[in-house]
Amino acid sequence: MNNALEAVPGGDAPEHLSSVNPTVIRWGIVGTGRIARRFAQGLAHVEAAQLTALWSRRAEPAAAFAAEFGGTACASFDALLASGIDALYIATLQDSHVDYAIAALEAGLHVLCEKPATINAAQLERVLTAARGARRLFMEAMKPPFYPLYRALRAHLADDPIGEIGLVRAGCSAANVPPDHPSFSFEHAGGALLDIGIYEMFLAVDWLGAPLEVQTLGRLGPTGVDIFASLNSQHERGISQLFCGLDLHGKGDALLLAAGGHVTIHENWWNPARATIRYADGRVVELDVPFEGGGLNYETAHFCELIRAGQLESPVMPHAKSLQMIAMTDAARSALGLRFAGE
């Protein structure tokens, strides 16, 4: 699962590829908020990767960001695209992802886009069409599968299985989100499903496959976005029970059930560092695999390896998985009667 150079449709490895002296990947960032800072901090833990340029709508924060992390603060988004970067990390609010991604791909850049990749499946199809047309790598920045713990769990279950996973239960609800946070913004396509629930959607499709039916209960808040949602979903290989919210407080662990035992990925499961495997025969295995660099560095390193190998799609976070995840949020929002501007 985690072999970054696993063969994927998209091209042969370039001749200059070398594990001894890898090609430096020059990164650009659009946006300078909290997640952009985490990405820039993580670059220090990624071999042969550097922050080259960045842009934000507000010049002052962009200049301060460049002074702290390096790179050139560009005067416009077009200037960022023309700054000589190889790859763009999109760290803006999700309502802008589709336009930035398509523009970057058409400019010949590889794109790593913060989750959710887009706000709906129709937008994601547009982005993927642009990626195929430009023959450039596009990946949704879904961090959990790249963490050392998650990789160790996959490897352990392959060697000492509990059977096929048939139920995924996961959720997180945070009642302490400030009222002015973008999560509550209808204009910027906020809400619990896209901001928090997309993580749970990943876990469900990663272990159970594509969703076949999604049943949703939930509620909308004063700003018009979803503030709590509970999903029961039928997948190709099992059932998921998921929740996400902005008005209740609930811890974020995850449970994977099979005939031969179950796994608890302890909170916060989307930044996984510890898991407990309980076998039906009574055995208990504890996995404790800490991470470094804040965690975003693992997905970034994977993305850089794919670029060097000439790949256009990740075997760990393929386009089909992103489409399956956003299909679940589309179905859930439809059940709650939530449509954003332009949908």
BELNORCOR-V294885 format. One line per field, one symbol per residue. ss: DSSP state (2 for helix, 1 for strand, 0 for the rest). phi: phi as a letter, one per 20 degrees, with the letter a starting at -180 (. if undefined). A space follows every 10 residues. Layout:
# BELNORCOR-V294885
ss->???
phi->???
This chain:
# BELNORCOR-V294885
ss->0000000000 0000000000 0000111111 0002222222 2220000011 1111100022 2222222220 0110002222 2000001111 0002222222 2222220001 1111000000 2222222222 2222000111 1002220222 2222222220 0000001111 1110000000 0222000000 0222222222 2222222200 1111111111 0000011111 1111100111 1111100001 0001111100 1111100022 2001111110 0001111100 0000022222 2222222200 0000000022 2222222222 2222220000 000
phi->.dffdgfcgq pefffffbfe cfffeedccd ocefffffff ffgfddflcb edbbbcfdff fffffffedn ndeeebffff feenfebdde cefffegfff ffffffende cddgffgbeb ffffffffff fffelcfcbf edfgfefgff fffgffffec fdoffdbdcb abccedfgfe fggeefgele offeedfgff gggfffednf fdbcdccrbe egenefdbbc cdcedgcrcd ccbbacccdb fddccddbfd qbcdeffeff dfcbbcddef eofccddccf dcmnofffff fgffffffem edbefecfgg ffffffffff fffffemdce gne
